Amino acid sequence: MSETEPARPVNFIRQIIEADIQAGKHGGRVATRFPPEPNGYLHIGHAKSICLNFGVAEDYRGTCNLRFDDTNPGKEDIEFVEAIQRDVQWLGFRWNGQPLFASDYFEKLYGFAVELIEKGRAYVCDLNAEEVRDYRGTLTEPGRDSPWRNRPVAENLDLFARMRAGEFPDGARVLRAKIDMASPNINLRDPTLYRIRHGVTHHHIGQSWVIYPTYDYTHPISDALEGITHSLCTLEFEDHRPLYDWMLDNITIPCHPQQIEFSRLNLQYTVMSKRRLTRLVDEGFVEGWDDPRMPTIAGLRRRGYTPASIREFCARIGVTRSDNIVEMGMLEDCIRGDLNETAPRRMAVLRPLKVVIENYPEDQVEEIEAQNHPQNPAMGARRLPFCREIYIDRNDFMEEASSKFKRLVTGGEVRLRYGYVIRCDQVIRNGDEVVELHCSYDPATLGADPVGRKVKGVIHWVSARHGIRAEVRMYDRLFTHPLPDAAREEGKEFTDFLNPDSLHTLTRSIVEPALAEARPGDAFQFEREGYFCLDPARVHGAEPVFNRTVTLRDTWAKIAGQGG
């Protein structure tokens, strides 16, 4: 490594790879793969695997394939294939060559299955699914041999060919590996290799097959066919590793990748099970896979998260073999840190309250200079129009308040950000509701307090005449429970912990006119409010829609500390 190259992260997987390179294993070559099943959108847990697989390949001048393990056509769709490619590219990674599909290997997989049959290591079984489960045994009891386990090779070859030809209905027969029904590892108790599936259309190969290989059979062979050297997967596949090795040891194939397991990402206040995420979408708990409350990469992107923030998050949590639960605050801290450096500042009044400055000339408009980023002069400045009528946020006014309230009160003064000091002289009501404030301003206070005078409070504002009406979506965490997956232990469904306040939509917000130039996905700090982005999925309406990415501070940590 040269002095100009950044330091590589250190973890047990990289130590294994470096030892393999030193030993000349695989000719010193490094080839990884990211192998999602296209049955849903990728989530933040997949981002950890993406950063690991592509990062390892990049650092060791190797290759990383994007391969779709598409062996379950009933749940897979081209929409998911396209979404996965978008997400990987958005995170900043490029795969080796063209995207690959396990379904393109089906003819070779069939041939390897024939080889296993010919070697007496696979057989056609007539047990139905329930009987297969019953014969498999339990964690404490060995399984029992299928009555069809010792079928002659010729009969197995004939039946398997007829399965492929479509002669038998779904569930009538399966092809199973012949391994060890007494193995303490249930995965080795004659696992299913092929099942019959009529009447389904595969997203990639149409209806050319009526038998489909299982994941445990397809995955190791696909790795070997692609020349993968290190097959990195999460810990739930650790018990599958003996089967992974058995498959490759019992067919004629020159490459034998090494499977290495690492801990999956467990993140507070969300769920990572694709089955549960699918349920949230299908049952209408969220607006879709890219709902900004979802932990999907598409949802995080739409919410305003950046590739850099997600990569930083994955770097911080590291790669280990120990299961742990990561605080949501760590992910939020990564996006705050990124946007604090990169997001220009703008003013937005989310809950408008009209202010009439009585002693300001009615027809006058002046432009006040405001920095785009107070710590980064290189980001320049913009001009804010100021006139007699402005909007401030309702939360910045109280008729009566204690000395701790540093904003506007009746008879009190406050500074307008970048502008003048104003005093509230009169409150206008419609019944019990405050609808307007009549104020006066001090012309000598533009941008600074005169000597001998100090106004402590500073609030943001927008010109009533020049501001833009906008919809602002105040997103929060999707669940109230830090571990919604633990719901069963409390006798509840994970959906019982959905946060009823995960979204508040403000339809009457007013934002400064500079935001008319925002492009879909652009991120901003709304001063004193948080970080927001222009919703890339809602750009064709009459009014812009801004999504809150994250608050300025971790308010949930404060709530948790109070036991709330």
Sequence and secondary structure as in RCSB ss.txt:
>XXXX:A:sequence
MSETEPARPVNFIRQIIEADIQAGKHGGRVATRFPPEPNGYLHIGHAKSICLNFGVAEDYRGTCNLRFDDTNPGK
EDIEFVEAIQRDVQWLGFRWNGQPLFASDYFEKLYGFAVELIEKGRAYVCDLNAEEVRDYRGTLTEPGRDSPWRN
RPVAENLDLFARMRAGEFPDGARVLRAKIDMASPNINLRDPTLYRIRHGVTHHHIGQSWVIYPTYDYTHPISDAL
EGITHSLCTLEFEDHRPLYDWMLDNITIPCHPQQIEFSRLNLQYTVMSKRRLTRLVDEGFVEGWDDPRMPTIAGL
RRRGYTPASIREFCARIGVTRSDNIVEMGMLEDCIRGDLNETAPRRMAVLRPLKVVIENYPEDQVEEIEAQNHPQ
NPAMGARRLPFCREIYIDRNDFMEEASSKFKRLVTGGEVRLRYGYVIRCDQVIRNGDEVVELHCSYDPATLGADP
VGRKVKGVIHWVSARHGIRAEVRMYDRLFTHPLPDAAREEGKEFTDFLNPDSLHTLTRSIVEPALAEARPGDAFQ
FEREGYFCLDPARVHGAEPVFNRTVTLRDTWAKIAGQGG
>XXXX:A:secstr
  TTS      HHHHHHHHHHHHTGGGG  EEEE   SSS  BHHHHHHHHHHHHHHHHTT EEEEEE    TTT
  HHHHHHHHHHHHHTT   SSS EEGGGGHHHHHHHHHHHHHTTSEEEE   HHHHHHHH  SSS     TTTT
  HHHHHHHHHHHHTT S TTS EEEE S TT SSGGGSS EEEEE  S  BTTTBTS SEEE HHHHHHHHHHH
TT SEEEEEGGGGGGHHHHHHHHHTS  S   EEEEE   EETTS   HHHHHHHHHTTSSSSTT TTSSBHHHH
HHHT  HHHHHHHHHHH   SS  EE HHHHHHHHHHHHHHH  EE EESSEEEEEETTS TT  EEEEEES TT
 GGG EEEEEE SEEEEEGGGEESS  TT  SEEBT EEEETTS EEEEEEEEEETTEEEEEEEEEEGGGTTS  
TT     EE  EETTT EEEEEEEE  SBSSS GGGGGGGTS GGGGB TTSEEEEEEEEE GGGGG  TT EEE
ETTTEEEEE TT  SSSS EEEEEE SS HHHHHHHTT 
